[in-house]
Amino acid sequence: MLEILINLLALAIGAGFVGAISGLGGGVFIVPALVVLAHMPMQVAIGASLISVVATSAGASVAFVRDGWTNLKVAMVLECATVTGAVIGAYLAGVVPTVVLELLFAAMMLQSAYFTVSRRGDNILSQGDPLAEQLELSGEVRDETGAMVRYEVVKVPQGGALMVVAGLMSGLLGIGSGALKVMAMDYIMHVPLKVSSATSNFMIGVTAGAGALVFLARGDVATTIAAPVAIGVTAGALAGSRVLPHIKVEALRMVFVIILVLIAAEMGWRAMSGI
Amino acid sequence: MPKQEEDRILRVWTPILLRTILIAAMAVLVAGLVLTYTYAPDYFVDRYNAVQQGHLIGKEKFGTLIERIHSGNPHAVLTIGLFILTLVPLARVAFCFILFIRERDYTYVAFTAYVLAGLIVGVLVGRVG
């Protein structure tokens, strides 16, 4: 037993660590690690990953909330969309053929790779749209000079629509869909990138939690796999967040992109060849 | 209560709530793995091999799990640990829901109630799906 346990913990710690320093979350790496290296069925990997994503989100979001980076109201509005998508996605994960899940996973890896290379500067707006103002979604963020700058939010329905897709992918594939969530907030709703990342991290827990509850209630979570994976991913993510301020993430960006493209190729190959 | 005070309460208490339940869940999971290693290592290996072949235990009654915890059943302890972990976001949304009711901020009462309902629907979907 000890050998299996150590292998599972090592996989999970590695996935959590890389997930934290890349900013993409552990789910993106633990699902392929369990499928390819531990030879687990896709649905088992998704169930275990969803639970570990809940744990890492809870751990990682604490500092962002405390330090004021998270826009709590934006999170609460958009969580309505992500939870809806996640419940539908987790239900579908139980009926959709594995080949479809693998192809979708490959597509999401390519989207994450694109997101990793296409990050741009903030486009802070001084005027929000009426719905965002009514919901009091604006906030303040510290700029490069250290001064507090007020930002306004726009296009809440459009951002919400993309959040339904993000939730759907989260429930279907066992990932946090952080890259999609940040894109929706940053590109569409003009929430500053760092606030988008912190808010996405906060929302990921509820999104993955909705999917995890469907899996747990359905009996689709293998406890002997999910328990060490949850502990390992959380420990890895904690270590990654401690190391993060001391490493040059920019230099590693292309490494993350190559890893994501390789995962996409592997999952795509598995789907096409019927492994 | 002013909006700044509402924001302060959320920023102070949300991290405490998240961290407390997370630590509790992790403690139960570690205890479950130690129990498994001590008393049922063969069960762990058998289940690992069965899961690789796609054989899951399936739906279980919550009451049965609680009964098995009393007898120190490792599977029951691990399952309850995982349930506690999924309660982390549920507890956070419930806390916000109660805060917004106190504030009479009915727009956000509606948003948080929707999310809570979604999480409960998730359990129901899992039970019947």
Interface residues (C-beta under 8 A of the other chain):
Chain A: M1 L2 I4 L5 A38 H39 M40 P41 Q43 V44 I51 V54 A55 S57 A58 G59 S61 V62 A63 V65 R66 G68 L72 K73 M76 V77 E79 C80 V83 T84 A86 V87 A90 Y91 G94 L135 E136 G205 V206 A208 G209 A210 G211 A212 L213 V214 F215 L216 A217 R218 G219 D220 V221 A222 T223 T224 I225 A226 A227 P228 A230 I231 T234
Chain B: K3 D7 L10 R11 V12 T14 P15 L18 R19 I21 L22 A25 M26 L29 V30 G32 L33 T36 Y37 P41 D42 F44 V45 R47 Y48 V51 Q52 G54 L56 I57 G58 K59 E60 H75 L78 T79 G81 L82 F83 L85 T86 V88 P89 L90 R92 V93 C96 T107 Y108 F111 T112 Y114 V115 G118 L119 V121 G122 V123 L124 V125 G126 R127 G129
